[in-house]
Amino acid sequence: MEILRLKQLMNLKGISRDELATKVGVSMTTISNISSEKNLPTINLLLQLAEALDVDVREMFVPTKGTSIAQSEIEEAKSFIEKGLMILEGNKTDKV
């Protein structure tokens, strides 16, 4: 299940992995691992990626038109975002 649209956004913006890595200050391997979803970015890195790609962070998660997404995938993405927001707000809990 894909959560992020990093590959698609990079293609749309004409930005290579190397260029994006340089913009956000990480290795090209990190970008490769995130784009293939071997790893997920931290919330801070996700925000940096969105800024470097000149998109709203929510666009990182929105499926392409015509793509169907299961309710379970939506709930998983919401949970991921909520956890990140709680971390950013300093409200780490075990309930999330």
TIMAR-995681 format. One record per residue (C-alpha): y negated, x negated, z negated. Coordinates in steps of 0.05 Angstrom, whole numbers, plus 32768, in hexadecimal, padded with zeros to 4 digits. Layout:
# TIMAR-995681
YXZ
...
This chain:
# TIMAR-995681
800080008000
7FBD7FE48014
7F857FEC7FE1
7F4F7FC18000
7F337FC28047
7F1F7F788045
7F417F658087
7F247FA080AB
7EDE7F958090
7EE17F4B80A2
7EF47F5E80E9
7EBD7F9280ED
7E897F6180D4
7EA37F2780FD
7EAC7EFB80C0
7EE57EC980BB
7F0C7EBA807C
7EEB7E768078
7EA57E92807F
7EB27EC8804B
7ED17E95801B
7E937E698021
7E647EA48016
7E867EB87FD5
7E997E737FBD
7EE57E777FBE
7F1A7E557FE7
7F327E6F802A
7F777E77800A
7F597EA67FD7
7F3B7ED1800E
7F7D7ECF8034
7FA47EE57FF6
7F737F1E7FE8
7F727F358030
7FBF7F378032
7FBE7F567FEC
7FE97F207FCD
7FB27F1F7F99
7F7B7F507F88
7F347F377F7A
7F127F3C7F37
7EDB7F707F34
7EA67F3A7F38
7EC67F1C7F76
7ECE7F617F94
7E847F6D7F8B
7E747F297FAB
7EA27F387FE5
7E807F7B7FF1
7E3C7F597FEF
7E517F22801E
7E6D7F56804E
7E2D7F808046
7E537FBF8032
7E527FEC7FF5
7E8B7FD97FC7
7EA9801E7FD0
7EB3800F801A
7EE47FDA8006
7F1480127FF2
7F06804A8024
7F3E80538058
7F2D805280A1
7F20809580C2
7F6180B680D6
7F89808F80A2
7FAD80BA8070
7FB080A48029
7FDF80BF7FF4
7FC480DD7FB4
7FEA80A87F8C
7FC580727FB3
7F8380937FA3
7F9480977F5A
7FAA804D7F59
7F6880387F79
7F4080637F48
7F6580437F0E
7F577FFD7F29
7F0D800D7F30
7F08802D7EEB
7F297FF07ECA
7EF97FC27EED
7EBD7FEC7ED8
7ED47FEC7E90
7EDB7FA17E92
7E957F9A7EAF
7E7A7FC77E78
7E9E7F9E7E43
7ECA7FD87E2D
7F0F7FBA7E35
7F447FEA7E1A
7F8E7FF17E1E
7F87803A7E32
7F73802B7E7A
